[in-house]
Amino acid sequence: MKLALELAKKRKGLTHPNPTVGAVIVKDGKVIGKGYHKKAGMPHAEVKAINDALSKGFSLENSTIYITLEPCCHYGKTPPCTDAIIRHKIKNVVVATLDPNPLVAGKGIEILKSKGINVYTGVLEKEARKLNEDFFIFIKKKRPFIHLKLAQTLDGKIATFTRNSKWITGEKSRKYVHLLRKHSSVVMVGVNTVLKDNPFLTVRYLKTKKQPIRILIDKDLKTPKNFNIFNSDARTVIFVSQELNKEKLNEYKSSHIEFVRLSLLNGKFKLSDIIEELYKRNVMHILVEGGSNLITQFIRENLFDKLSIFIAPKIVGEEGISSVGKLNISYISDAIKLKREKVRIFDEDIYLELYNPHSFDEIFKT
């Protein structure tokens, strides 16, 4: 199962809106077939592993298949994997975790059992659910997985009072952010962050078969046309006010730039409108990279699943710009409480991986 999980990890972020899945077939104590789901619309991991074994001349009768997610039992873009398992007379099926999709959700297991196949579940379940944490939220909550990312000083600042922020964290921390981008469907930022930093918001330093879509929240379209976020390295979707002049939009016209016009409430977009629009587009995983106003709005509305914080051992003082703005919390008992899942060290920096407790339960409860 560890091998199956390693295979699945190779495609993390590249299969959206499908989960990432790995499969390994064993017979007589030897691995005879391996496979992973490459991307949506292509054969699933089980079928890839079966074909791998068959191409080497192995019979699958009385073999055991290890799968990181329950096999599908319905027709979608591909036939049911349960049919392939039954047809090739695989004797044992070991599954890490059930599929939360209502079209599957235990039905795949029951079909296999009804055909006399031995099925075992719950092997390395937490690891498998974490691997597909975004898929679990996408299916269960019917919205994208929302992942907030912060890089701050020890005293919680993302910049000095002069708005200087390069670089708060070290090189290893910054490179790890590119892995987080690779695992995401989209990377989202507010206009102030773009105006201040002129970021590319693409995956660099790592090999990747796709770039996440860049999402810019810029209601008045203040971002200059020559900024990096509009280059052709990746697609860019910009949320602008419904009232914005159409002629201005035409100035930015390009095949890799798209505008979404939304109404405003008290001069701001409703986050729920943005999230709903992205869900309609099958966006499964949003990485929110800033700035402070946008991050604060997500936290204030309790609309996030995961928080990744990179903390540098630096202090800039009270006059610096805080990573999180006003939340109007009067008592410590009302503070937003998070579940710590991981702590890592990147040279001098500390990395904290935290979850919203409600999301943690949705992902990890069995």
Residue frames relative to the residue before (quaternion, step in Angstrom):
aa qw qx qy qz dx dy dz
M 1.0000 0.0000 0.0000 0.0000 0.00 0.00 0.00
K 0.5930 0.5538 -0.3635 0.4577 3.58 1.11 -0.65
L 0.6436 0.5128 -0.3138 0.4736 3.57 1.01 -0.81
A 0.6385 0.5214 -0.3184 0.4680 3.59 1.00 -0.83
L 0.6521 0.5054 -0.3112 0.4717 3.59 1.01 -0.80
E 0.6336 0.5243 -0.3316 0.4622 3.59 1.02 -0.77
L 0.6285 0.5235 -0.3276 0.4728 3.58 1.05 -0.75
A 0.6609 0.5138 -0.3027 0.4556 3.57 0.95 -0.91
K 0.6342 0.5589 -0.3292 0.4208 3.60 1.00 -0.82
K 0.5659 0.6173 -0.3821 0.3907 3.59 1.14 -0.57
R 0.7691 0.3432 -0.1748 0.5101 3.58 1.11 -0.67
K 0.3230 0.7648 -0.5080 0.2296 3.59 1.20 0.23
G 0.7995 0.2323 -0.2143 0.5108 3.55 -0.77 1.11
L 0.7002 0.4809 -0.2623 0.4579 3.60 1.22 -0.32
T 0.6796 0.4992 -0.2839 0.4565 3.61 1.26 -0.13
H 0.3775 0.7641 -0.4661 0.2373 3.61 1.26 -0.11
P 0.5721 -0.1721 -0.8015 -0.0255 1.59 -2.00 1.53
N 0.4589 0.6561 -0.4659 0.3767 3.61 1.20 0.41
P 0.5346 -0.5851 0.4782 0.3783 3.59 -1.23 0.30
T 0.4343 -0.6379 0.5478 0.3232 3.54 -1.30 0.19
V 0.0119 -0.8292 0.5536 -0.0758 3.58 -0.66 1.12
G 0.1132 -0.7736 0.6203 0.0629 3.54 -1.14 0.77
A 0.0803 -0.7945 0.6011 0.0324 3.59 -1.18 0.58
V 0.0741 -0.7759 0.6264 0.0107 3.56 -1.13 0.81
I 0.1679 -0.7803 0.5958 0.0896 3.59 -0.92 0.91
V 0.1055 -0.7967 0.5951 0.0007 3.54 -0.89 1.08
K 0.0619 0.7739 -0.6287 0.0445 3.58 -1.06 0.82
D 0.8399 0.0206 -0.0661 0.5384 3.55 -0.89 1.02
G 0.7169 -0.4868 0.2442 0.4353 3.55 1.00 0.91
K 0.6853 0.4489 -0.2901 0.4947 3.59 1.26 0.14
V 0.4594 -0.6412 0.5345 0.3036 3.56 -1.14 0.67
I 0.0862 -0.8268 0.5555 0.0198 3.57 -0.66 1.12
G 0.8122 0.0797 -0.0440 0.5763 3.59 1.22 -0.29
K 0.0365 -0.7876 0.6151 -0.0005 3.57 -1.07 0.79
G 0.1329 0.8032 -0.5759 0.0747 3.56 -1.13 0.55
Y 0.0795 -0.7684 0.6295 0.0836 3.53 -1.30 0.35
H 0.5368 -0.5961 0.4855 0.3476 3.54 -1.27 0.49
K 0.3328 -0.7895 0.4850 0.1754 3.56 -0.58 1.17
K 0.7482 -0.2639 0.1802 0.5814 3.58 0.87 -0.93
A 0.7102 -0.4602 0.3156 0.4292 3.56 -1.28 0.38
G 0.7738 0.3184 -0.2610 0.4814 3.55 -0.96 0.96
M 0.6725 0.4577 -0.2935 0.5021 3.58 1.26 -0.27
P 0.7120 -0.4629 0.2904 0.4410 3.63 -1.19 0.38
H 0.4898 -0.6658 0.4855 0.2848 3.54 -1.13 0.75
A 0.7265 -0.4714 0.2910 0.4066 3.56 -1.31 0.40
E 0.6408 0.5439 -0.3327 0.4277 3.60 0.95 -0.86
V 0.6705 0.4943 -0.2870 0.4729 3.56 0.93 -0.95
K 0.6335 0.5265 -0.3290 0.4618 3.59 1.02 -0.81
A 0.6666 0.4938 -0.3027 0.4692 3.60 0.96 -0.85
I 0.6301 0.5284 -0.3253 0.4668 3.58 1.02 -0.83
N 0.6813 0.4843 -0.2874 0.4677 3.59 0.86 -0.95
D 0.6074 0.5556 -0.3449 0.4510 3.56 1.10 -0.71
A 0.6728 0.4886 -0.2890 0.4745 3.58 0.95 -0.94
L 0.6652 0.5106 -0.3050 0.4514 3.59 0.92 -0.91
S 0.6443 0.5398 -0.3220 0.4358 3.59 1.02 -0.80
K 0.6816 0.4531 -0.2735 0.5052 3.57 1.27 -0.45
G 0.5831 -0.6351 0.3425 0.3733 3.56 1.31 0.12
F 0.4745 0.6844 -0.4361 0.3408 3.60 1.23 0.26
S 0.3511 -0.6609 0.6128 0.2537 3.54 -1.25 0.56
L 0.3478 -0.7657 0.5072 0.1881 3.59 -0.93 0.90
E 0.4244 0.7141 -0.4627 0.3094 3.59 1.26 -0.09
N 0.8484 0.1001 -0.1371 0.5015 3.56 -0.95 1.08
S 0.4569 0.6643 -0.4657 0.3647 3.60 1.17 0.49
T 0.3531 -0.6994 0.5752 0.2352 3.56 -1.37 0.08
I 0.1411 -0.7823 0.6013 0.0812 3.58 -0.91 0.91
Y 0.2025 -0.7546 0.6174 0.0913 3.56 -0.98 0.97
I 0.0029 -0.8159 0.5747 -0.0634 3.58 -0.65 1.14
T 0.4494 -0.7236 0.4597 0.2513 3.59 -0.90 0.91
L 0.7761 0.1406 -0.0916 0.6079 3.61 1.25 -0.33
E 0.6488 -0.5468 0.3744 0.3740 3.55 -1.08 0.81
P 0.4792 -0.6790 0.4656 0.3041 3.63 -0.86 0.88
C 0.4912 -0.6593 0.4835 0.3003 3.57 -1.05 0.77
C 0.1887 -0.7927 0.5747 0.0751 3.55 -1.18 0.66
H 0.6486 0.4785 -0.3090 0.5049 3.57 1.23 0.45
Y 0.4963 -0.6285 0.5066 0.3193 3.54 -1.27 0.38
G 0.0384 0.7535 -0.6551 0.0403 3.53 -0.91 1.01
K 0.7844 -0.1431 0.1559 0.5830 3.56 -0.60 -1.14
T 0.7531 0.2211 -0.1432 0.6028 3.56 1.32 -0.32
P 0.5867 -0.5809 0.4157 0.3816 3.64 -1.17 0.44
P 0.6613 -0.5118 0.3608 0.4130 3.63 -1.24 0.32
C 0.4440 -0.6896 0.5041 0.2706 3.58 -0.96 0.87
T 0.5546 0.6031 -0.3977 0.4129 3.60 1.14 -0.53
D 0.6213 0.5538 -0.3407 0.4373 3.61 1.01 -0.78
A 0.6675 0.5027 -0.2989 0.4608 3.57 0.94 -0.91
I 0.6388 0.5264 -0.3230 0.4587 3.60 1.00 -0.83
I 0.6721 0.4900 -0.2868 0.4753 3.57 0.95 -0.92
R 0.6699 0.5334 -0.3017 0.4192 3.57 0.85 -0.99
H 0.7474 0.3931 -0.2126 0.4917 3.59 1.01 -0.78
K 0.4540 -0.7505 0.4005 0.2648 3.58 1.34 0.39
I 0.1947 0.7604 -0.5795 0.2193 3.55 0.95 0.94
K 0.3890 -0.7815 0.4504 0.1871 3.58 -0.71 1.11
N 0.8129 0.1502 -0.0374 0.5614 3.59 0.95 -0.92
V 0.0985 -0.7739 0.6240 0.0436 3.55 -1.04 0.84
V 0.0929 -0.7861 0.6109 0.0181 3.58 -0.70 1.14
V 0.0821 -0.8248 0.5589 -0.0256 3.57 -0.56 1.21
A 0.4391 -0.6965 0.4992 0.2700 3.59 -0.88 0.90
T 0.8074 -0.1186 0.1256 0.5641 3.59 0.76 -1.02
L 0.5533 -0.6025 0.4621 0.3425 3.54 -1.22 0.54
D 0.4852 -0.6368 0.5203 0.2973 3.55 -1.28 0.50
P 0.3850 -0.7484 0.4876 0.2323 3.65 -0.72 1.00
N 0.4851 0.6737 -0.4355 0.3480 3.60 1.24 -0.31
P 0.4835 -0.6953 0.4443 0.2922 3.64 -0.67 1.04
L 0.5976 0.5665 -0.3613 0.4376 3.60 1.18 -0.46
V 0.7246 0.3261 -0.2053 0.5714 3.58 1.27 -0.39
A 0.3600 0.8089 -0.4176 0.2041 3.60 0.31 -1.35
G 0.8128 -0.2309 0.1018 0.5250 3.59 0.69 1.08
K 0.5628 0.6212 -0.3898 0.3813 3.59 1.18 -0.47
G 0.6178 0.5508 -0.3444 0.4432 3.59 1.04 -0.73
I 0.6358 0.5297 -0.3119 0.4668 3.56 1.03 -0.86
E 0.6811 0.5069 -0.2868 0.4436 3.56 0.87 -1.00
I 0.6272 0.5320 -0.3366 0.4586 3.60 1.00 -0.78
L 0.6658 0.5009 -0.3038 0.4621 3.58 0.91 -0.90
K 0.6565 0.5112 -0.3095 0.4603 3.59 0.96 -0.87
S 0.6415 0.5456 -0.3207 0.4335 3.57 1.03 -0.81
K 0.6865 0.4473 -0.2656 0.5080 3.57 1.26 -0.43
G 0.6060 -0.6076 0.3339 0.3901 3.57 1.25 0.33
I 0.4695 0.6644 -0.4485 0.3700 3.59 1.25 0.28
N 0.4093 -0.6929 0.5379 0.2512 3.58 -0.99 0.84
V 0.0521 -0.8105 0.5833 -0.0072 3.59 -0.73 1.07
Y 0.0661 -0.7806 0.6216 0.0006 3.56 -0.91 1.00
T 0.0983 -0.8190 0.5651 0.0178 3.60 -0.81 0.97
G 0.7358 0.4654 -0.3050 0.3860 3.55 -1.33 0.23
V 0.4584 0.6699 -0.4670 0.3509 3.62 1.19 0.33
L 0.8162 -0.0783 -0.0267 0.5717 3.59 -0.54 1.25
E 0.1182 0.8584 -0.4899 0.0958 3.54 1.05 0.87
K 0.6610 0.5103 -0.3328 0.4381 3.60 0.84 -0.88
E 0.6446 0.5224 -0.3220 0.4560 3.58 0.95 -0.85
A 0.6733 0.5008 -0.2924 0.4587 3.57 0.99 -0.87
R 0.6643 0.4892 -0.3112 0.4718 3.60 0.99 -0.76
K 0.6294 0.5259 -0.3350 0.4637 3.58 1.05 -0.72
L 0.6168 0.5667 -0.3343 0.4319 3.56 1.02 -0.84
N 0.7864 0.2377 -0.1125 0.5590 3.56 1.06 -0.80
E 0.1423 0.8327 -0.5218 0.1185 3.57 1.07 0.74
D 0.6528 0.5170 -0.3188 0.4527 3.58 1.01 -0.76
F 0.6363 0.5241 -0.3242 0.4642 3.60 1.04 -0.78
F 0.6401 0.5297 -0.3313 0.4471 3.61 0.97 -0.82
I 0.6760 0.4679 -0.2927 0.4882 3.60 0.93 -0.87
F 0.6240 0.5575 -0.3286 0.4379 3.59 0.95 -0.90
I 0.7103 0.4381 -0.2501 0.4909 3.59 0.93 -0.91
K 0.7420 0.4475 -0.2470 0.4338 3.59 0.76 -1.03
K 0.7873 0.3170 -0.1617 0.5035 3.60 0.91 -0.88
K 0.3357 -0.7786 0.4713 0.2430 3.58 1.33 -0.07
R 0.6383 0.3993 -0.3657 0.5471 3.51 0.87 1.14
P 0.6223 -0.5312 0.3905 0.4220 3.61 -1.19 0.22
F 0.5325 -0.5505 0.5384 0.3514 3.52 -1.36 0.40
I 0.1623 -0.8104 0.5598 0.0597 3.60 -0.74 1.06
H 0.0595 -0.8162 0.5707 -0.0673 3.53 -0.47 1.33
L 0.1653 -0.7980 0.5760 0.0645 3.59 -0.54 1.19
K 0.1104 -0.7977 0.5913 0.0427 3.57 -0.97 0.87
L 0.0210 -0.7945 0.6065 -0.0244 3.56 -0.93 0.98
A 0.0821 -0.7337 0.6694 0.0826 3.55 -1.21 0.65
Q 0.1139 0.8334 -0.5199 0.1491 3.58 -0.44 1.20
T 0.5602 -0.5658 0.4820 0.3657 3.51 -1.37 0.22
L 0.7107 -0.4427 0.3304 0.4357 3.55 -1.33 0.13
D 0.7271 0.3850 -0.2351 0.5175 3.60 1.12 -0.61
G 0.6431 -0.6175 0.3037 0.3359 3.57 1.11 0.70
K 0.5154 0.6408 -0.4203 0.3835 3.59 1.09 0.62
I 0.2883 -0.7646 0.5533 0.1616 3.57 -1.05 0.78
A 0.7824 0.0423 -0.0440 0.6197 3.59 1.32 -0.05
T 0.5392 -0.5732 0.4895 0.3756 3.55 -1.31 0.25
F 0.6970 -0.4606 0.3239 0.4439 3.59 -1.26 0.06
T 0.6479 0.4875 -0.3217 0.4890 3.60 1.26 -0.33
R 0.4902 -0.6863 0.3812 0.3786 3.58 1.42 0.11
N 0.4003 0.6861 -0.5015 0.3429 3.57 1.17 0.54
S 0.0294 0.8353 -0.5450 0.0658 3.60 -0.78 1.02
K 0.6265 0.5460 -0.3477 0.4341 3.63 1.20 0.02
W 0.6393 -0.5155 -0.5696 -0.0336 1.44 -0.96 2.27
I 0.4392 -0.6818 0.5113 0.2842 3.58 -0.95 0.81
T 0.7912 0.2395 -0.1219 0.5493 3.58 0.78 -1.01
G 0.5985 -0.6073 0.4083 0.3260 3.52 -1.31 0.35
E 0.7548 -0.4262 0.2746 0.4162 3.54 -1.38 0.14
K 0.6525 0.5220 -0.3318 0.4378 3.62 0.93 -0.82
S 0.6314 0.5208 -0.3270 0.4725 3.57 1.02 -0.78
R 0.6787 0.4982 -0.2979 0.4499 3.57 0.88 -0.93
K 0.6441 0.5111 -0.3264 0.4663 3.58 1.04 -0.70
Y 0.6221 0.5424 -0.3425 0.4488 3.58 1.06 -0.71
V 0.5767 0.5795 -0.3701 0.4412 3.59 1.13 -0.61
H 0.6282 0.5354 -0.3381 0.4522 3.59 1.06 -0.69
L 0.6057 0.5201 -0.3529 0.4879 3.60 1.15 -0.54
L 0.6288 0.5215 -0.3319 0.4717 3.60 1.02 -0.78
R 0.6310 0.5201 -0.3278 0.4732 3.59 1.05 -0.75
K 0.6438 0.5379 -0.3205 0.4399 3.56 0.93 -0.91
H 0.6959 0.4765 -0.2635 0.4683 3.58 1.04 -0.77
S 0.6432 0.5488 -0.3048 0.4384 3.59 1.28 -0.23
S 0.4814 -0.6179 0.5255 0.3321 3.55 -1.31 0.33
V 0.7972 0.0174 0.0318 0.6027 3.55 1.02 -0.92
V 0.2430 -0.7128 0.6330 0.1792 3.54 -1.32 0.43
M 0.1383 -0.8293 0.5409 0.0239 3.57 -0.67 1.13
V 0.0446 0.7764 -0.6275 0.0375 3.56 -1.09 0.83
G 0.4442 -0.6507 0.5444 0.2879 3.51 -1.35 0.36
V 0.6908 -0.5203 0.3226 0.3848 3.53 -1.25 0.47
N 0.6325 0.5524 -0.3529 0.4126 3.63 0.96 -0.76
T 0.6308 0.5285 -0.3271 0.4645 3.58 1.04 -0.76
V 0.6645 0.4979 -0.3049 0.4664 3.57 0.95 -0.85
L 0.6617 0.5056 -0.3111 0.4580 3.59 0.91 -0.86
K 0.6955 0.4773 -0.2722 0.4629 3.58 1.04 -0.77
D 0.8254 0.2870 -0.1075 0.4741 3.59 0.82 -1.04
N 0.1923 -0.8034 0.5301 0.1912 3.61 1.21 -0.51
P 0.1375 0.8427 -0.5102 0.1037 3.62 0.78 1.00
F 0.4857 -0.6281 0.5194 0.3160 3.57 -1.33 0.33
L 0.1430 -0.8331 0.5106 0.1575 3.58 1.11 -0.86
T 0.5033 0.6160 -0.4424 0.4141 3.56 1.08 0.76
V 0.5314 -0.5850 0.4948 0.3613 3.55 -1.33 0.22
R 0.0715 0.7647 -0.6353 0.0811 3.53 -0.77 1.13
Y 0.7330 0.4041 -0.3174 0.4458 3.61 -1.27 0.20
L 0.7481 0.2901 -0.1793 0.5692 3.62 1.26 -0.24
K 0.4565 -0.6351 0.5311 0.3258 3.55 -1.16 0.51
T 0.0978 0.7876 -0.6048 0.0653 3.57 -0.99 0.78
K 0.4351 -0.6980 0.5107 0.2503 3.56 -1.14 0.72
K 0.7966 0.1153 -0.0832 0.5876 3.60 1.24 -0.21
Q 0.3486 -0.6935 0.5849 0.2355 3.53 -1.27 0.44
P 0.4840 -0.6340 0.4951 0.3445 3.61 -1.01 0.67
I 0.5229 -0.6003 0.4937 0.3499 3.57 -1.18 0.53
R 0.3340 -0.7284 0.5623 0.2043 3.59 -0.98 0.83
I 0.1306 -0.7842 0.6048 0.0474 3.57 -0.82 1.06
L 0.0767 -0.8001 0.5950 -0.0007 3.56 -0.69 1.14
I 0.2095 -0.7516 0.6149 0.1141 3.56 -0.85 1.04
D 0.2334 0.7702 -0.5381 0.2504 3.56 -0.13 1.33
K 0.1852 -0.8571 0.4691 0.1052 3.57 0.42 1.26
D 0.7679 0.3376 -0.1867 0.5114 3.61 1.02 -0.72
L 0.3743 -0.7518 0.4539 0.2977 3.58 1.36 0.06
K 0.1407 0.8206 -0.5292 0.1634 3.53 0.65 1.23
T 0.5672 0.6366 -0.3798 0.3588 3.59 1.18 -0.50
P 0.4537 -0.6975 0.4788 0.2800 3.63 -0.72 1.00
K 0.6080 -0.6132 0.3827 0.3284 3.57 -1.09 0.79
N 0.7095 0.4730 -0.2648 0.4504 3.59 1.10 -0.64
F 0.4375 0.7104 -0.4601 0.3037 3.62 1.24 0.16
N 0.6734 -0.5588 0.3300 0.3542 3.54 -1.21 0.68
I 0.6135 0.5883 -0.3496 0.3940 3.58 1.05 -0.70
F 0.6926 0.4568 -0.2681 0.4896 3.59 1.25 -0.36
N 0.4537 0.6896 -0.4746 0.3055 3.61 1.18 0.07
S 0.6177 -0.6082 0.3778 0.3254 3.58 -1.26 0.29
D 0.3923 0.7394 -0.4690 0.2817 3.61 1.24 0.23
A 0.7882 0.0052 0.0229 0.6150 3.59 1.20 -0.56
R 0.5718 -0.5579 0.4580 0.3899 3.56 -1.28 0.23
T 0.1370 -0.7746 0.6124 0.0786 3.55 -1.18 0.63
V 0.1044 -0.7671 0.6317 0.0414 3.55 -0.90 1.00
I 0.1269 -0.8119 0.5693 0.0251 3.58 -0.72 1.12
F 0.2511 -0.7444 0.6016 0.1444 3.55 -0.86 1.01
V 0.0188 0.8046 -0.5885 0.0772 3.56 -0.60 1.22
S 0.6463 -0.5258 0.3951 0.3869 3.53 -1.31 0.38
Q 0.5596 -0.6080 0.4593 0.3258 3.53 -1.12 0.75
E 0.6710 0.5201 -0.2799 0.4482 3.55 1.19 -0.62
L 0.4778 0.7033 -0.4331 0.2992 3.59 1.23 -0.25
N 0.5715 -0.6243 0.4349 0.3075 3.51 -1.07 0.91
K 0.4620 -0.7098 0.4620 0.2632 3.61 -0.74 1.06
E 0.5904 0.5793 -0.3679 0.4247 3.57 1.10 -0.63
K 0.6343 0.5294 -0.3344 0.4534 3.56 1.05 -0.76
L 0.6287 0.5373 -0.3335 0.4527 3.58 1.02 -0.78
N 0.6398 0.5572 -0.3190 0.4224 3.56 1.01 -0.84
E 0.5817 0.5955 -0.3675 0.4147 3.58 1.20 -0.54
Y 0.7235 0.4198 -0.2201 0.5018 3.57 1.20 -0.61
K 0.3440 0.7971 -0.4588 0.1894 3.56 1.29 -0.04
S 0.2258 0.7438 -0.5962 0.2009 3.55 -0.86 1.09
S 0.6040 -0.5904 0.3988 0.3572 3.58 -1.18 0.54
H 0.7436 0.3809 -0.2272 0.5004 3.61 1.14 -0.49
I 0.6463 0.4602 -0.3267 0.5136 3.60 1.27 0.29
E 0.0183 -0.7977 0.6020 -0.0300 3.57 -0.89 0.99
F 0.2408 -0.7670 0.5793 0.1351 3.56 -1.07 0.76
V 0.1136 -0.7433 0.6543 0.0807 3.53 -1.16 0.74
R 0.2006 -0.7986 0.5606 0.0881 3.56 -0.60 1.16
L 0.0088 0.8000 -0.5977 0.0518 3.55 -0.78 1.10
S 0.5096 -0.6248 0.4920 0.3284 3.56 -1.22 0.49
L 0.3810 -0.7191 0.5433 0.2063 3.56 -1.23 0.54
L 0.1549 -0.7405 0.6431 0.1185 3.53 -1.28 0.50
N 0.8214 -0.0883 -0.0067 0.5634 3.57 -0.49 1.24
G 0.7321 -0.4641 0.2243 0.4453 3.54 0.98 0.95
K 0.7155 0.3838 -0.2487 0.5281 3.60 1.28 0.11
F 0.5077 -0.5833 0.5217 0.3603 3.52 -1.31 0.30
K 0.4050 -0.6318 0.5861 0.3054 3.54 -1.23 0.45
L 0.4846 -0.6771 0.4660 0.2992 3.57 -0.75 1.02
S 0.6177 0.5665 -0.3467 0.4211 3.57 1.03 -0.79
D 0.6263 0.5319 -0.3394 0.4578 3.62 1.08 -0.66
I 0.6546 0.5055 -0.3054 0.4719 3.57 1.00 -0.86
I 0.6649 0.5075 -0.2961 0.4611 3.57 0.92 -0.96
E 0.6489 0.5207 -0.3168 0.4555 3.58 0.96 -0.85
E 0.6467 0.5237 -0.3111 0.4591 3.57 1.00 -0.86
L 0.6777 0.4822 -0.2915 0.4726 3.58 0.97 -0.83
Y 0.6116 0.5435 -0.3441 0.4606 3.60 1.07 -0.69
K 0.6237 0.5403 -0.3325 0.4566 3.58 1.03 -0.80
R 0.7023 0.4483 -0.2483 0.4941 3.57 1.16 -0.65
N 0.5066 -0.6810 0.3913 0.3556 3.60 1.30 0.30
V 0.3136 0.7215 -0.5443 0.2913 3.58 1.07 0.70
M 0.2041 -0.8285 0.5154 0.0792 3.58 -0.59 1.14
H 0.8176 0.1380 -0.0237 0.5585 3.60 1.03 -0.71
I 0.0945 -0.7888 0.6071 0.0148 3.58 -0.65 1.19
L 0.1319 -0.7446 0.6490 0.0831 3.56 -0.93 0.97
V 0.1568 -0.7922 0.5866 0.0613 3.57 -0.52 1.21
E 0.1347 -0.8425 0.5206 0.0309 3.58 -0.46 1.24
G 0.7781 -0.3160 0.1853 0.5103 3.60 1.13 0.07
G 0.6364 -0.0327 -0.7057 -0.3096 1.33 -2.50 0.05
S 0.8382 -0.2176 0.1723 0.4695 3.48 -1.35 -0.50
N 0.6592 0.5196 -0.3219 0.4381 3.62 0.91 -0.86
L 0.6843 0.4812 -0.2863 0.4672 3.57 0.92 -0.92
I 0.6352 0.5208 -0.3203 0.4718 3.59 0.96 -0.89
T 0.6606 0.5173 -0.3041 0.4511 3.58 0.92 -0.94
Q 0.6418 0.5292 -0.3291 0.4470 3.57 0.97 -0.82
F 0.6446 0.5053 -0.3199 0.4763 3.60 0.98 -0.80
I 0.6749 0.4844 -0.3009 0.4683 3.60 0.92 -0.89
R 0.6428 0.5420 -0.3215 0.4356 3.59 0.93 -0.91
E 0.7375 0.3950 -0.2153 0.5038 3.56 1.02 -0.84
N 0.3892 -0.7429 0.4574 0.2958 3.58 1.35 0.12
L 0.4452 0.6842 -0.4360 0.3790 3.54 1.10 0.80
F 0.5634 0.5381 -0.4359 0.4506 3.55 0.45 1.26
D 0.3420 -0.7501 0.5384 0.1749 3.53 -1.23 0.56
K 0.8146 0.0789 0.0258 0.5740 3.54 0.97 -0.90
L 0.1234 -0.7788 0.6127 0.0541 3.55 -1.14 0.71
S 0.0934 -0.7776 0.6211 0.0300 3.57 -0.71 1.12
I 0.0321 -0.8150 0.5776 -0.0339 3.57 -0.61 1.17
F 0.1531 -0.7501 0.6397 0.0678 3.54 -0.89 1.04
I 0.0845 -0.8216 0.5637 -0.0037 3.58 -0.58 1.17
A 0.2034 -0.7797 0.5852 0.0909 3.55 -0.71 1.12
P 0.4613 -0.6867 0.4809 0.2904 3.64 -1.00 0.73
K 0.4268 0.6632 -0.4772 0.3877 3.54 0.65 1.22
I 0.1628 -0.7675 0.6135 0.0897 3.56 -1.20 0.60
V 0.0894 -0.8179 0.5666 0.0446 3.60 -0.82 0.95
G 0.5769 -0.6518 0.3533 0.3428 3.60 1.23 -0.08
E 0.7524 -0.4490 0.2827 0.3903 3.50 -1.38 0.35
E 0.6836 0.5150 -0.2977 0.4229 3.59 1.00 -0.79
G 0.4977 0.6499 -0.4300 0.3809 3.60 1.26 -0.11
I 0.5542 -0.6058 0.4584 0.3402 3.57 -1.31 0.30
S 0.3902 -0.7557 0.4842 0.2053 3.57 -0.63 1.17
S 0.5453 -0.6317 0.4489 0.3196 3.56 -1.12 0.72
V 0.7705 0.1638 -0.0937 0.6088 3.58 1.15 -0.65
G 0.3750 -0.7518 0.5058 0.1959 3.56 -0.89 0.98
K 0.7966 -0.3148 0.2230 0.4654 3.56 -1.28 -0.36
L 0.0990 -0.7919 0.6019 0.0283 3.53 -0.99 1.00
N 0.3588 -0.7771 0.4538 0.2479 3.58 1.36 -0.01
I 0.3291 0.7247 -0.5250 0.3016 3.56 0.89 0.99
S 0.2631 -0.8106 0.5111 0.1115 3.57 -0.60 1.18
Y 0.8041 0.2091 -0.0783 0.5510 3.58 1.01 -0.79
I 0.5846 -0.5871 0.4357 0.3518 3.56 -1.11 0.76
S 0.6160 0.5645 -0.3445 0.4280 3.58 1.07 -0.70
D 0.6885 0.4546 -0.2742 0.4941 3.59 1.24 -0.42
A 0.4061 0.7291 -0.4697 0.2878 3.60 1.28 -0.04
I 0.5191 -0.6199 0.4863 0.3314 3.56 -1.16 0.61
K 0.1834 -0.8056 0.5602 0.0595 3.55 -0.62 1.18
L 0.1444 -0.8057 0.5735 0.0332 3.54 -0.94 0.97
K 0.3963 -0.6871 0.5551 0.2505 3.56 -1.27 0.44
R 0.2807 -0.7622 0.5610 0.1601 3.56 -0.71 1.09
E 0.1509 -0.8056 0.5705 0.0526 3.56 -0.81 1.07
K 0.8257 0.0113 0.0447 0.5622 3.59 0.96 -0.79
V 0.0687 -0.7381 0.6680 0.0659 3.55 -1.26 0.62
R 0.0181 0.7930 -0.6080 0.0342 3.56 -0.90 0.98
I 0.3056 -0.7220 0.5881 0.1986 3.53 -1.27 0.41
F 0.0659 -0.7610 0.6450 0.0248 3.56 -0.90 1.01
D 0.7671 -0.2239 0.0842 0.5953 3.58 0.04 1.33
E 0.8243 -0.1544 0.1148 0.5324 3.64 -0.51 -1.08
D 0.6165 0.5817 -0.3398 0.4075 3.60 1.21 -0.38
I 0.2845 -0.7136 0.6124 0.1863 3.53 -1.30 0.50
Y 0.1537 -0.7804 0.6016 0.0736 3.56 -0.94 0.94
L 0.1005 -0.7844 0.6116 0.0261 3.56 -0.85 1.05
E 0.1415 -0.7574 0.6334 0.0710 3.53 -0.95 0.96
L 0.0017 0.8303 -0.5491 0.0954 3.55 -0.40 1.31
Y 0.2016 -0.7841 0.5780 0.1028 3.57 -1.17 0.61
N 0.5008 -0.5538 0.5664 0.3487 3.49 -1.30 0.49
P 0.5207 -0.6774 0.4055 0.3250 3.66 -0.68 1.01
H 0.6370 0.5280 -0.3416 0.4458 3.60 0.99 -0.77
S 0.6719 0.4837 -0.2900 0.4801 3.57 0.97 -0.84
F 0.5977 0.5734 -0.3486 0.4386 3.56 1.06 -0.81
D 0.6746 0.4882 -0.2897 0.4719 3.57 0.95 -0.89
E 0.6406 0.5277 -0.3261 0.4525 3.59 1.00 -0.79
I 0.7042 0.4653 -0.2649 0.4663 3.57 1.00 -0.84
F 0.8353 0.3050 -0.1102 0.4440 3.55 0.68 -1.13
K 0.5553 0.5949 -0.4307 0.3902 3.63 1.10 -0.29
T 0.2313 -0.7937 0.5524 0.1067 3.56 -0.99 0.84
